Amino acid sequence: MVLTIEEIDAYNAQGFVLVKDVLNPSDTKPVIDELEAFIDGQARELYDQGKITDLCSDAPFDVRYGLLLKQCAEIGKGMDIMHMRSPAMFTFLGNPNFLDAVESLVGPEITCNPIQHIRAKPPSDYGSSSWSHGVPWHQDAAVMMKEAENSNVITCWLPLSKSTIQRGCLQVLPEVSKMGYLRHQKEGGTMIVPDLMPEIDPVFLECDRGDVVFISRFTPHCSVPNKSDYCRWSLDLRYQPTGQHTGRTSNPDFVVRSQSNPDSVLTDYAEWCHLWVDAFENPRGHSVHRTD
Ligand SMILES: O=C(O)CCC(=O)C(=O)O
């Protein structure tokens, strides 16, 4: 779905835009099915090892992960895009419906930036899972090398289940992207130096599966712990014009759409897996956060 002129203008003015119903349920269903199968596999292994006693097989997608986490923190081990390297995820990264929206902000030559995550954000008092306690205020320009400061990397944040204030939805500071990069510190997790935090009221981006939040690399955003009984599931993916610096040279980027050179588009799933395995087995390049 292409964005309207109003949505593009809103993105340019505010540094973010929340677009409703970009995706159909059929766009994300294969990814959710894969996640459910992954969790089921992990749960069965932990059950066989005596580390959990209840498989919670009947619990829905936005409940089961939390119930399993309560029993064993190992449930989420390896659950991210680059480690799972699952076929439906690879297909989704090039989903034409989604890329039509991305093209509205990035142009027709599109590269998938390697900074990308699956986030399961379970109820924060159910145990420790990497994202359950939220993330501090930061700009995504700070999780990239400074060489990428001028790259038009756009964060696409997609809920796979309801994302509400109670579930710790994304918060953004509007219109701050115009200030460019703000200094970040390492203490407390990569975060904007507290004295430099603009005094602006945050916007809470409540949204649901099918919606997409587009955020500029200079838009401060954060999320707080999930206080509900449900798991907030999301993907955060990044896309950029082909040829610009990715800010993460240790990890593989690839072309997902090209008018000028259609043959450059990576459609080979095995090759995508190979690129990640090679990056892990033969480390090179840089993966640094831009903190003082
Ligand atoms: O999903 C969240 O809670 C935070 C996401 C985030 O910080 C990001 O995508 O850069």
The ligand as an SDF file (V2000), in Angstrom:
LIG
                    3D

 10  9  0  0  0  0  0  0  0  0999 V2000
    9.9190   -2.2090   20.4360 O   0  0  0  0  0  0  0  0  0  0  0  0
   10.3270   -1.4790   21.3080 C   0  0  0  0  0  0  0  0  0  0  0  0
    9.8340   -1.4410   22.4380 O   0  0  0  0  0  0  0  0  0  0  0  0
   11.4810   -0.5500   21.0340 C   0  0  0  0  0  0  0  0  0  0  0  0
   11.8880   -0.5820   19.6190 C   0  0  0  0  0  0  0  0  0  0  0  0
   13.0680    0.2520   19.3170 C   0  0  0  0  0  0  0  0  0  0  0  0
   13.6240    0.9030   20.1370 O   0  0  0  0  0  0  0  0  0  0  0  0
   13.5660    0.2770   17.9600 C   0  0  0  0  0  0  0  0  0  0  0  0
   12.9910   -0.3900   17.0880 O   0  0  0  0  0  0  0  0  0  0  0  0
   14.5620    0.9790   17.7230 O   0  0  0  0  0  0  0  0  0  0  0  0
  1  2  2  0
  2  3  1  0
  2  4  1  0
  4  5  1  0
  5  6  1  0
  6  7  2  0
  6  8  1  0
  8  9  2  0
  8 10  1  0
M  END
$$$$
